[in-house]
Amino acid sequence: MSEFWLKVEKTLKYHGNRALRAARAGWWNVTRTPAQRPVIIVGCSRAGTTLVYKTFSESQALGSLNRETHDFWVDMHPLSNKHWDTHGLDAADASTADRDYVSRYFYSWTGQSRFVDKNNQNGLCVPYLHALFPDAHFVFIKRSPGDNLNSLIEGWGKPGEFATWSQQLPERVAVENGRYTKWCFFLADGWRDYVNAPVEEVCAFQYNAINQAILDAKAAIPAGQWSEVLYEDLVRDPVGGFKRLFDEAGLPFDEAMRTHCANVLDTPYNAFSEIRLDKWKDGRNRERVERVLPKVAGVAQAMGYTL
């Protein structure tokens, strides 16, 4: 097909999708049906949440945007509303207007009333998300501190990927003696104490902050609406691990999904290198990670890890 006709096809597809979204949004305005039992993926950045999100997105029973939704949520609740203190949202921040806006948005884009969502900040917003959708199912991805800290450190070297949201940050960031000038991943209460800290201390702070927030929020979620899994278990047995998560979320796990999960580690999502456990032990950040492991020991143990 010539370049001209490829452009024509692309243009028609673009406008067709816009028209379809507009039609769905119009239908939602008539029915005003709230989203039903959305699946919310939570966990620390670089913990394997993208792997889980993309796998859930393969389910025909769920609508998915197949992309991070950070901008969508922050546009609803700008960081300036919280004085740039945190990405976290509480139950008091939830409203009927928010619920309707989210339901309409996901339905117009996916055509389904049940959706899956994931972004770096969801773990700080569990009380808010539960208040919006009391029937939501949460999936908590846990990763061993050594590998998670190592991956966070690597991520801080990629501000074009993980700091695009922080351009308007009012504070000067000079992590690692000014090596890192853009704040990556997310803001949690107390982040300003680390704007001049070594990068491994920043990452230990982030690991503690978001995992502790999730552990605290878990107490208010009905047991049947909560799943959690060790990232390491998914690497060792992706079929068995995902089948359990799908079963707990009330989703079908057919042969096509089984095949997908059997091969899901072959093409890692957003990975800096091959998927392998305990990579930090023979990596360039080993000494940095070892220095801060004691700082995350309490949270790690609460998540089921022994240091």
C-alpha positions in Angstrom: 0.0 0.0 0.0 1.3 3.5 -1.0 2.2 6.1 1.7 -0.7 8.2 0.6 -3.3 5.4 1.2 -1.6 4.5 4.5 -2.2 8.1 5.6 -5.8 8.0 4.4 -6.3 4.8 6.3 -4.8 6.3 9.5 -6.9 9.4 9.2 -10.1 7.5 8.7 -9.3 5.3 11.7 -8.5 8.3 13.9 -11.8 10.0 13.1 -13.7 6.8 13.3 -12.4 6.2 16.8 -13.2 9.8 17.8 -16.8 9.3 16.6 -17.1 6.0 18.4 -15.9 7.5 21.7 -18.3 10.4 21.2 -21.2 7.9 20.7 -20.2 5.9 23.8 -20.0 9.1 25.8 -23.5 10.1 24.6 -24.8 6.7 25.6 -23.2 7.0 29.0 -24.9 10.3 29.5 -28.2 8.5 29.0 -27.6 5.5 31.2 -25.1 7.1 33.7 -24.0 3.6 34.7 -21.1 3.7 37.2 -18.1 1.6 36.5 -18.5 -1.9 37.9 -15.8 -3.7 39.9 -12.8 -2.0 38.3 -9.5 -3.7 38.9 -6.9 -1.4 40.3 -3.2 -2.4 40.2 -1.1 -1.0 43.0 2.5 -1.3 44.1 5.8 0.6 44.2 7.2 1.9 40.9 9.5 -0.6 39.3 7.8 -3.5 41.2 6.3 -5.3 38.2 3.0 -3.4 38.1 3.2 -2.9 34.4 3.6 -6.6 33.8 0.5 -7.3 35.8 -1.5 -4.4 34.2 -0.6 -5.4 30.7 -1.6 -9.0 31.4 -4.9 -8.0 32.9 -5.4 -5.8 29.9 -5.4 -8.9 27.7 -8.7 -10.0 29.3 -11.7 -9.6 27.1 -13.8 -9.0 30.3 -12.0 -5.8 31.1 -11.7 -2.5 29.3 -8.1 -1.0 29.3 -6.5 2.1 28.0 -3.3 0.2 27.7 -1.3 3.2 29.0 -0.4 5.0 32.2 -3.2 7.3 33.5 -1.1 9.7 35.6 -2.2 12.8 33.7 -5.8 11.8 33.8 -5.9 11.6 37.6 -3.7 14.6 38.2 -5.8 16.8 36.0 -8.8 15.9 38.3 -6.8 16.7 41.4 -3.8 18.9 40.6 -0.7 18.6 42.8 -1.0 22.3 43.7 -4.3 21.5 45.5 -2.1 19.5 48.0 0.6 22.2 48.0 2.8 19.8 46.1 3.1 17.6 49.2 1.9 14.3 47.8 0.2 12.4 45.0 -1.9 10.8 47.6 -5.6 11.2 47.8 -7.9 10.3 50.7 -11.6 9.2 50.8 -12.5 12.8 51.5 -11.2 13.8 48.1 -13.8 11.5 46.4 -17.0 12.8 45.0 -20.0 11.6 42.9 -18.7 14.0 40.2 -15.4 12.2 40.2 -17.0 8.8 40.0 -19.2 9.8 37.1 -16.3 11.5 35.3 -14.1 8.4 35.6 -16.9 6.0 34.7 -17.8 8.0 31.6 -14.1 8.4 30.5 -13.2 4.7 30.7 -16.5 3.7 29.1 -16.1 6.1 26.2 -12.6 4.8 25.5 -13.1 1.1 26.1 -16.8 0.4 25.6 -16.9 -1.6 28.9 -18.2 -0.8 32.3 -15.5 -2.8 34.0 -11.9 -1.7 33.5 -8.4 -2.2 34.7 -6.1 0.8 35.6 -2.6 1.4 36.8 -0.2 4.3 37.3 2.7 5.1 39.6 0.6 6.9 42.1 -2.4 4.5 42.6 -0.8 3.0 45.7 -1.0 6.4 47.5 -4.7 6.7 46.6 -6.3 3.4 47.7 -8.7 5.1 50.2 -9.8 7.5 47.5 -10.3 4.8 44.8 -12.2 2.6 47.2 -14.5 5.6 48.1 -15.1 6.2 44.4 -15.8 2.5 43.6 -16.6 0.5 46.8 -16.8 -2.7 44.7 -13.3 -2.2 43.2 -10.8 -5.1 43.3 -7.2 -4.2 44.2 -4.2 -6.2 43.2 -1.0 -5.4 45.2 2.3 -6.3 43.6 5.1 -6.7 46.0 8.8 -6.9 45.0 11.8 -7.8 47.1 13.6 -4.6 48.3 17.0 -5.4 46.8 15.7 -5.7 43.2 13.1 -3.0 43.6 15.6 -0.4 45.0 18.0 -1.3 42.3 15.4 -0.7 39.6 14.3 2.6 41.2 17.9 3.8 41.2 18.2 2.9 37.5 14.8 4.6 36.8 16.1 7.9 38.4 18.6 8.0 35.5 15.7 8.1 33.0 13.9 11.4 33.8 12.5 11.5 30.2 10.4 8.5 31.1 9.7 8.8 34.8 9.8 12.6 35.6 7.8 14.1 32.7 5.1 15.2 35.2 7.5 17.1 37.5 8.4 20.0 35.2 6.4 22.5 37.3 7.8 21.3 40.7 8.3 24.4 42.8 11.3 23.1 44.7 14.9 22.7 43.4 15.9 19.1 43.1 19.6 18.3 43.5 19.6 14.6 44.3 23.1 13.0 44.4 24.9 16.3 44.5 22.9 17.7 41.6 23.2 14.7 39.3 19.5 14.3 39.3 17.5 17.5 38.9 14.0 16.1 38.0 12.0 14.3 40.7 11.0 10.8 39.4 8.0 8.5 40.0 5.8 10.1 42.7 5.6 12.5 45.6 4.9 11.3 49.1 4.6 13.2 52.3 8.2 14.1 53.4 9.7 14.1 49.9 11.3 17.6 50.4 13.6 16.1 53.0 15.3 14.2 50.2 15.8 16.8 47.5 19.6 16.8 48.3 20.0 13.2 49.4 21.9 10.4 47.8 19.7 8.6 45.2 19.6 5.4 47.1 18.1 7.2 50.2 15.5 8.7 47.9 14.6 5.3 46.6 14.4 3.8 50.1 12.1 6.6 51.1 9.8 6.0 48.1 9.8 2.2 48.6 8.8 2.7 52.3 6.2 5.4 51.6 4.1 3.7 49.0 4.3 0.2 50.3 3.4 1.4 53.8 0.5 3.4 52.4 -0.9 0.3 50.7 -0.4 -1.9 53.8 -2.3 0.8 55.8 -5.1 1.0 53.3 -5.6 -2.7 53.1 -7.3 -2.9 56.5 -10.3 -1.0 55.1 -10.8 -3.2 52.0 -13.0 -6.3 52.2 -10.9 -9.4 51.9 -12.7 -10.6 48.8 -11.7 -7.4 47.0 -8.0 -7.6 47.7 -5.3 -9.7 46.0 -1.6 -9.6 46.5 1.3 -11.4 45.0 5.1 -11.5 45.2 6.6 -10.4 41.9 9.1 -13.2 42.4 6.3 -15.8 42.4 5.0 -14.4 39.1 8.5 -14.8 37.6 8.8 -18.4 38.8 5.3 -19.5 37.8 3.4 -16.9 35.7 0.6 -19.2 34.7 -0.2 -20.3 38.2 0.3 -16.8 39.7 -1.9 -15.0 37.1 -4.6 -17.7 37.3 -4.9 -17.2 41.0 -5.2 -13.4 40.5 -7.7 -13.7 37.8 -9.8 -16.2 39.8 -9.8 -13.8 42.8 -10.9 -10.9 40.6 -13.7 -13.0 39.1 -12.2 -13.0 35.6 -12.1 -15.9 33.2 -8.8 -17.6 32.6 -9.2 -19.4 29.3 -6.6 -21.2 27.2 -5.7 -18.1 25.3 -4.9 -16.3 28.5 -3.0 -19.3 29.8 -0.9 -19.3 26.6 -0.3 -15.6 27.0 0.9 -15.9 30.6 3.2 -18.9 29.7 5.1 -16.6 27.3 4.6 -13.2 29.1 8.2 -13.1 30.4 9.7 -13.4 26.9 9.0 -9.8 26.0 9.3 -7.8 29.2 7.4 -4.6 29.5 9.5 -1.5 30.3 12.4 -3.5 31.6 16.0 -2.2 31.6 17.5 -5.7 31.2 16.4 -9.3 31.2 13.9 -10.4 33.9 16.0 -12.1 36.6 15.7 -12.4 40.3 18.3 -11.0 42.6 19.9 -8.9 39.8 21.0 -6.3 42.3 23.5 -8.6 43.9 25.8 -8.6 40.8 24.8 -5.2 39.5 26.5 -1.8 39.6 24.2 -0.5 42.4 24.9 -3.3 44.9 26.8 -1.1 47.4 24.1 1.6 47.3 21.4 -0.9 47.8 23.2 -2.6 50.7 23.6 0.8 52.5 19.8 1.4 52.6 18.4 -2.1 53.0 18.2 -1.6 56.8 16.0 1.5 56.2 13.4 -0.6 54.4 13.6 -3.7 56.6 10.4 -3.1 58.5 8.2 -2.5 55.5 9.8 -5.4 53.6 9.1 -7.8 56.5 5.5 -6.6 56.7 5.2 -7.5 53.0 6.5 -11.0 53.6 10.2 -10.6 52.9 13.1 -11.7 55.2 16.3 -9.7 55.0 
